[in-house]
Amino acid sequence: MFLSYKERMIKGASWNFLFLVLAAPIGYFVRILYANSLSKVEVGLFYAILDLISMVSIFRGLGLNNTVIYFIPKFLVQNRKDLIKSTLISVLLIQTIMAVLMAVLMYLISPTLINKYINNQGQFGDISLIFVVFTIMIFGYYIFDGTKALLFNSFQGFQSQKIYGTCNFLNILSILILSIIFIYFGAGLYSPALAYTITPLIMILIYGKIFLKEVFPEFFTEKITFSKELLNDIFSYGMPIMFGSAGFIIMGYLDSICLTYFTGLNAVADYRNVAMPTVLVLSYFASAICKVILPMSTEMWEKGEKKNLSDGLKKILSYSFIISVPFAVILAYFPTELVNIFFNENYLTAAPTMSILSFGVIFLSMNTIVFDIFNGIGKPHLSAKILYIGALFNLIFNLLLIPKFGTIGAAFATTLCYILIQILQTRYLGKFLDYKFPLKNFFLCLFSSSISIVPLLIIKSMILNEYVLILFSGVLYFLTYFLSIYVLKVDDLKEIKSLIFK
């Protein structure tokens, strides 16, 4: 029985992982483009505005966007496509009204936001340019991105995984192409804002047509059935999700918010355009797993297969260690070289931050997987509780460390936060699944990665070309690392090999 779960996990995760891998370099090219085409303070300005808007997006959809993932399959089982149509229209109307109201509110208080927060350190001279970029983002990106997200979630609700898998890939590709076009024609600072605003419109046109023709062709023929009961169901399911998602969003953007206020836009550019996007590559394995683990964990929990679920989680986390730890060590050891290759010397100040965050993202990957287990076994309130504890911890340490240490303080606070969350998750999960954190495997992976770095210490002074150094060091390091975990029997390498071939 467990083998069938494993095979389904491999099939679902591999498809999502494929498109994550395809989208990763494109997303990175976007940041490289901005770093080399705009001034550092302009890059910091854009991400300061984007992060502020992303924080406010908590209230745009009231958590209703995610309800379609739950209600569409439920109504399909009941053969009530009229309720699917009614749910989609209800969520779209509510979300659009809320988005417009929030955009107007942000516009009215924009002078205060710009002077007291975004340009608090006075690094950007022309306030009028900030106002234009801010206006484009709130009346363009903020409103239309919500509709795009609703459409993408609808594909997931209909379980059109192959279409859904392409969504984020095409989205980031559109941002890259539009950014190149606008920068080429001299739009300068406006280029990112325009690219991020137009892309949701393009996605709505492309995927809207696919949705109406291939996924839900009955949309125009089904009647609309609005009812108080339906709205109550939507809100009663969506509001708890909103508060839970708020914890993720708040924690994800706290660093940038605090950096913007206390240190200025240059620090935001280091953190949001270089350090964090680079280390988040380590979380792709977890992201791919999470697309399939939530519904599968629900199925296993309902069938009473707690032991299989616990064993499977331990195995997944072991794979996460094996994959993410060596990459984290490489990122921590070669941050300066990587910044020089992909960005420019203006961003070398991001190198120490990248080293610290690379260790933290190992725990972020594990956190993401375990949170989906909590939600899958019907304990979303525990996810929210842990997230808010983590967010409060992160905020306190950001306030203590960022004013004095800048991006290094932010990275240190975030890494400690991820570790705290993993400790809390292990404590609570042990109550339901007889689960214990696979500490032995984790430390064996760390030990193997530490041993494998020794040959690099010898050759680093012998190779002067940065490209050759990273290429040769990477090959040597991973050969030594996998030999080490084989000798130490960290995991069953034959099983890993069979999973790769499957």
Secondary structure, DSSP 8 states (H G I E B T S, - for coil): -HHHHHHHHHHHHHHHHHHHHHHHHHHHHHHHHHHHHS-HHHHHHHHHHHHHHHHHGGGTSTTGGGHHHHHHHHHHHTT-HHHHHHHHHHHHHHHHHHHHHHHHHHHHTHHHHIIIIITTT-----HHHHHHHHHHIIIIIHHHHHHHHHHHHHHHHTT-HHHHHHHHHHHHHHHHHHHHHHHHTT-TTHHHHHHHHHHHHHHHHHHHHHIIIII-GGGGTS-----HHHHHHHHHHHHHHHHHHHHHHHHHHHHHHHHHHHT-HHHHIIIIIIIHHHHGGGGHHHHHHHHHHHHHHHHHHHTT-HHHHHHHHHHHHHHHHHHHHHHHHHHHHSHHHHHHHHS-GGGGGGHHHHHHHHHHHHHHHHHHHHHHHHHHTT-HHHHHHHHHHHHHHHHHHHHHHHHHHTHHHHHHHHHHHHHHHHHHHHHHHHHHH-----HHHHHHHHHHHHHHTHHHHHHTTT---HHHHHHHHHHHHHHHHHHHHHHTT-S-HHHHHHHHH-
